[in-house]
């Protein structure tokens, strides 16, 4: 960390300007949590395109749209560590100061600081306490968990699907052949090189099904029957044996 930065600081520039620093940071993880789903893409952000109130992050490992009318400020945080290694992050916040999602520099502090160096120091903030990864989960995923059964059915279909997250300020997309789901620590985990989906056991009570142009969408519903932003898309055959589907949408 250079003498011109703070461990945690609110950057003074607009999110549109700050986000254009991402390609210089190397591997970046865009991580967001909505309801019981944590959706993460990781890899190099190859391009950042600003058009009106939207920022598009693109590359072989990233496909996301950020709503710049919702994300109004960004905090640079250099206090997070994993196994004693600093993993700095940009916290994308709304007008109330809530962090909607984070962009984590997986190559560490040096490329993160170098990319942000032209922006100068921001407004110093107090460090915050972070929830430990995976905290709050039970040791096992029940055999009858709807989320686990759903992904097992999709895997058995052999069809490629899209796994998307839609939440305030962000749409993030992944598409490909489904890796084998791994239940652990109270979560159903879908993991490969450029995608991690951690779905908390019991988070999904059902799916709302819609179809348009030959593409079926399943929108996850929570225990109260409300959508929480996790959406699966693909051919009808991929979802033919998925339990808990409501075809009325």
N, C-alpha and C positions, 0 to 999 in steps of 0.2 A: 504494500500500500504506500503510495507516495505521500509526501508532506502536504500536498494540496487537496487531499481527500479526507473524508471522515468515515469512521466505521459504518455509520448509518446516516444517510443524508437524502434530503428531498432535492432532486435536480430542478433547476430553475427553467430549463428549456421545455418546449412543448413535447408531448409524447411522440408526435410525428418526427421531430428532429432527433430525439434520443433513439428511437427504434432503428433509425438508419445506421446506427453504430453496430448492430448485431452481426453483420457478416464478418467483421474484423475480430470477433470474439472466439472463433473456432467453434467447437461443439457446444450447442446450447440446448437445454431442456425447457420446453414450454409446458408447465405443469399447472393444472387447474383442478379444483375439487368442486363438485356440484352434487348435492344430495349425498348418496352413498358411493358415488363414482369419482375416482381420481384418474384423469386422462392426461397422459404425458407423451409428447413427441420429442425425440432427441436426435441431434445431428447438426450439421452446419446449416445455418440460414444463408442461402445463396443470394437471395434478392429480397429487398424490401421495397414495395411499391406503394406510394401514397396517392390516393385518388379521392378528393373530397374529404369526407369524414371517415374514410376507411384506409387501414394499413393492411397490406397483404404480405405475409411472410411465405416465401416459396423456396423450394429446393427438393432434392431427392428424399429428404427426411422431414420436411415441413410443408404443411398446407393449412394455413389459418388466415382468418380475417379478424381484424381488431377494429372495434367501433370507437373512433376517436371522439365521438360525442359523449360516450360513456366513460372511457378511460381518459381522465383529465390531468392526471399527474403520475409521475414515476419516482419511486424511492430506490436508491442504490444502497444495498445492504451487503456488508463485507464481514458479518459476524457469524454466519452459518458455517459449521464445520461437519465433515464426515470423516471419521477415523483420523482426526487431527489435521485434515486437509481443508483449507478454506474453499467453500463453494459459493462465490458471490452471486448475487441475484439482483434483477430489476423487478420491483414489485409494482404492478400496474394497478392503479387505484382509481376509484370513482370519486365523485364530488364529496361524498361523506367520509372519505379517507379509508374505505374498505378495500383491502387487497382482493382483486377478482382473480388474478392469476399471476404467476411469476415466470421470469425468464432466467434460468440458472446457468452460469458459466461453468461448464463441465471441464474446461481446460485450466481452470484455476484463476488466480487473482491477476497474474501478469498480463495476459491478453485482454482481460476484462478492463483493467485500469488503462491499458494503452488505448483501447477503443474509445473509452470515455474521456481520455485526457483533453481533447480539444474543447470539451464542454466546461472544464474548470470545476471547482468545488461547488457543492450545493449547500443547502441549509442543514446544519448539524441536527440530528435527532437522537433521542435516547434509544439504546438497544431494546429489543423486545424479546420476551420469552417465547420459545417455539415448542409446539407439540411434537413429541417424539414420533418418528415415522412408524406407522403401523399401530400406534397406541389406540386403545379402546376396542380392539378386536379380540374375539374369543379365540381359543386355541384351534378350534376345528370349524369347518364349514359343514352344516348338516347335510346328509345325503339328499334330503328332499328340498334343498334350497332352490328356488325357482331360477335364480341367476345361473347357478352352476349347471342345472339341468338344461337350461336354454343354450348355453354355449357348448355343452356336450352334444346336443342335437345338431347344432350348426356344424360342429367339427365332423360329425358322422355324415353329414350331407355331402362333404367334399367341395362345397361351393365357396368361392371367394365372396367376401362381404366388405362393407364399409362400417367402421365404428367411429361415430362422430359425437362430439359434445357441443351443445348449443346452450350458452348461458349469457347473462348480461355482459356485454362488451366483447364477447369472443365466440367465434365458430372455429372449431378445430377438427380436421378430417384425417382419417387414415383408411386405406383400402388395401386388401390383399388376402392371401390364404390364411385362414385362422390357425395360429399355433395352438398346441394342446393347452387347455386351461390347467392351471396349477392352483389348487386350493391350499391356502396356508395362512395361519395367524388371523383367521376370521375373514379372509378375503378370497374371492375368486380372482386369480391373477392371469392376465393375458399378456405375455411378455415376449418380445423379440427385439432385435437391434435398435429399431427406430420407434417402437411403441411399447408403452406400459399402460395397461388398464388394470386398476385395482378396484374391484367391485365388492363392497362390503356385504357379508352374508345377511340376507333378509332385506336388502335395500330394494329389491324388485318384487312387487306384488303382482305384476301383470304387465302386459304389453298392449298398446293401442296400435292397431294395424291400419295402414292406409296404402293405397297403390296408385301410382301415376306413371304413365309411359312405360309400363312393364317392370317398373322398379317398386318393390315392396319396402315400406318403412315400418319399423317397429319402434315405438316410443315407450321407453321405460316409465312405469308408474310406481310411486312409492306406496307405503302402507295406507295412505289417505286417498289413493287413487289419483294423485297429482303427478304431472310430468316433472322430472328433475333434470332434463337436458341430455340424457344418454339416448342416442338414436342409432339403430342398426339399419342398414340399407343393403339390398341385394335382390337376386332373383327369388321368385316365390319358392322354388325348390330348396333354397337354403333354409327356409323357415317353416317348412311343411310340418315338422315334428316338434316345433318349439311349443312348450306348454304355456298356458296362461294368456293366450292371445285373444284379444277382443277385436273382432273384425269390424265392429261398428266405429272404430277410431276413437 
